[in-house]
Amino acid sequence: VCHMQTIHMIDMPVKCNKCKVRSMNLHEHKAHIETFHSERISCKECRKLINKANIKAHMESHVSNKETFSCPVCDYQTHKRIYLETHMNKHSDKRILSATTVIKSFMEFKFEKSHARSTQ
């Protein structure tokens, strides 16, 4: 990991020093490390293998005395308000676009606009 990646957020390939896998950028490399090289422990409640760093948050999912947030449109329920807010997007016309989609749409718009000018 170099200065350009950490400070300037420049995407550069990163080689894993544990298994020699090459990731396209720092974000993918961190995901690779968490998926394949982080310590996992078994949950005492459900026996699912959980990343050791996430076990506390996972254990909270087994607590039953939490407030429940219910969808007013369907039977979806969750213990986290943010999950319900994300779920509600499925029932609305509002769409969350990825940065790639926005950039692609913008570039297509710019091309169409310049093409229209050149054909007039």
C-alpha positions as CSV (number, residue, x, y, z in Angstrom):
1,V,0.0,0.0,0.0
2,C,1.5,3.3,-1.0
3,H,1.0,7.0,-0.6
4,M,-1.0,7.4,-3.8
5,Q,-3.5,4.8,-2.6
6,T,-4.0,6.0,0.9
7,I,-3.8,9.8,0.5
8,H,-4.9,10.4,-3.0
9,M,-7.3,7.4,-3.3
10,I,-5.7,6.4,-6.6
11,D,-6.7,2.8,-7.7
12,M,-3.6,0.7,-8.0
13,P,-3.3,-3.1,-7.9
14,V,-2.5,-4.5,-4.5
15,K,-0.9,-7.9,-3.9
16,C,-1.9,-9.9,-0.9
17,N,1.2,-10.9,1.1
18,K,-0.6,-14.0,2.5
19,C,-1.8,-15.7,-0.6
20,K,-0.5,-13.6,-3.6
21,V,-4.0,-12.7,-4.9
22,R,-3.9,-9.4,-6.7
23,S,-6.8,-7.0,-6.0
24,M,-7.7,-4.1,-8.3
25,N,-7.6,-1.5,-5.6
26,L,-7.3,-1.0,-1.8
27,H,-11.0,-1.4,-1.2
28,E,-11.1,-4.8,-2.9
29,H,-7.9,-5.8,-1.0
30,K,-9.5,-5.0,2.3
31,A,-12.6,-7.0,1.4
32,H,-10.3,-9.9,0.3
33,I,-8.4,-9.8,3.7
34,E,-11.7,-9.7,5.6
35,T,-13.2,-12.6,3.6
36,F,-10.3,-14.9,3.4
37,H,-7.7,-14.1,6.1
38,S,-9.6,-12.7,9.1
39,E,-10.2,-14.8,12.2
40,R,-13.7,-16.3,12.5
41,I,-15.4,-17.6,15.5
42,S,-18.6,-19.7,15.9
43,C,-21.6,-17.9,17.2
44,K,-22.8,-19.5,20.5
45,E,-26.5,-18.9,19.5
46,C,-26.6,-20.1,15.8
47,R,-23.2,-21.6,15.3
48,K,-22.6,-19.4,12.2
49,L,-19.0,-18.5,11.6
50,I,-18.6,-14.8,12.1
51,N,-15.6,-12.5,11.6
52,K,-14.2,-11.9,15.1
53,A,-14.4,-8.1,14.7
54,N,-18.1,-8.4,13.9
55,I,-19.2,-10.8,16.6
56,K,-20.6,-8.2,19.0
57,A,-22.9,-6.7,16.3
58,H,-23.9,-10.3,15.2
59,M,-24.8,-11.2,18.8
60,E,-27.2,-8.2,19.0
61,S,-29.2,-9.8,16.2
62,H,-30.2,-12.6,18.7
63,V,-31.6,-10.2,21.3
64,S,-35.4,-10.4,21.2
65,N,-36.4,-7.4,23.3
66,K,-35.4,-4.8,20.7
67,E,-37.9,-2.5,19.1
68,T,-39.2,-3.9,15.8
69,F,-39.6,-1.7,12.7
70,S,-42.4,-2.8,10.4
71,C,-43.0,-2.0,6.8
72,P,-46.4,-0.4,6.3
73,V,-46.7,-1.8,2.8
74,C,-45.6,-5.5,3.2
75,D,-44.8,-7.9,6.0
76,Y,-41.1,-7.0,6.2
77,Q,-39.8,-6.4,9.8
78,T,-36.4,-5.5,11.2
79,H,-34.7,-4.4,14.4
80,K,-32.8,-1.5,12.7
81,R,-34.5,1.6,11.4
82,I,-31.9,2.1,8.7
83,Y,-32.7,-1.4,7.2
84,L,-36.4,-0.4,7.1
85,E,-35.5,2.9,5.4
86,T,-33.4,1.0,2.8
87,H,-36.2,-1.5,2.3
88,M,-38.8,1.3,1.7
89,N,-36.9,2.2,-1.4
90,K,-38.3,-1.0,-3.0
91,H,-41.8,0.5,-2.6
92,S,-41.0,4.0,-4.0
93,D,-40.2,5.4,-7.4
94,K,-37.0,6.8,-5.8
95,R,-34.0,4.8,-7.0
96,I,-30.5,4.9,-5.5
97,L,-28.0,5.1,-8.3
98,S,-24.4,4.0,-8.1
99,A,-21.6,6.4,-8.9
100,T,-20.8,4.4,-12.0
101,T,-24.4,4.7,-13.3
102,V,-24.4,8.4,-12.7
103,I,-21.1,9.0,-14.5
104,K,-22.1,6.8,-17.4
105,S,-25.4,8.6,-17.8
106,F,-23.6,12.0,-17.6
107,M,-21.1,10.9,-20.2
108,E,-23.9,9.7,-22.5
109,F,-25.7,13.0,-22.0
110,K,-22.6,15.0,-22.9
111,F,-22.0,12.8,-26.0
112,E,-25.6,13.2,-27.2
113,K,-25.5,17.0,-26.6
114,S,-22.2,17.4,-28.5
115,H,-23.5,15.1,-31.3
116,A,-26.7,17.1,-31.6
117,R,-24.7,20.4,-32.0
118,S,-22.5,18.8,-34.6
119,T,-25.4,17.7,-36.8
120,Q,-27.2,21.0,-36.8
